[in-house]
Structures are given as C-alpha cells and as structure tokens.
Amino acid sequence: MEEALSAYSDGRVDGFAGQRDPARAEHPVTGVDYRRGFLDGRVEVFQMMAGVRRLLEAGD
C-alpha cells in the first residue's frame, strides 16, 4: 500500500510539472497508481488554468 501511495504522489507531482516518467508509468506493480496520479495532477492544472481564464474574462 505504501508503494502505491508513493507512486500516486510522485505521479501527481510529475503531472503538475507536465513531465511524465515513462519508466515509472510502465512499472508492473505501481504503474497504474503513477499514471492515475499523473492524470489527477494534469486535471488539477487544467482546472486551475480554466479558473484563471474565467477571472481574466470577468475583468474585461
């Protein structure tokens, strides 16, 4: 369980940075957790950027 949480966390950090680690993503045991964390990180960045766009549009 500890490895899965660590892989998820690392994937999220990489998702925030926009840099996926192919070796970690294909790991046979924790690859799924890493990819899920990466995707969650990218979704969070997308939502943050959408919020910034809404704020900028509201200021016009």
GIURDA-V166113 format. One record per pair of residues at least 24 apart in sequence whose ideal C-beta (glycine too) atoms are under 7 Angstrom apart, sorted by sequence separation. I is the first residue (numbers start at 1). J is the second residue. If there is no record, write none. Layout:
{{I	J} {I	J}}
//
This chain:
{{10	34} {11	35} {14	38} {15	39} {8	33} {11	36} {12	37} {15	40} {16	41} {3	29} {4	30} {7	33} {8	34} {11	37} {12	38} {15	41} {3	30} {7	34} {10	37} {11	38} {14	41} {15	42} {8	36} {9	37} {12	40} {13	41} {4	33} {8	37} {12	41} {16	45} {7	37} {11	41}}
//
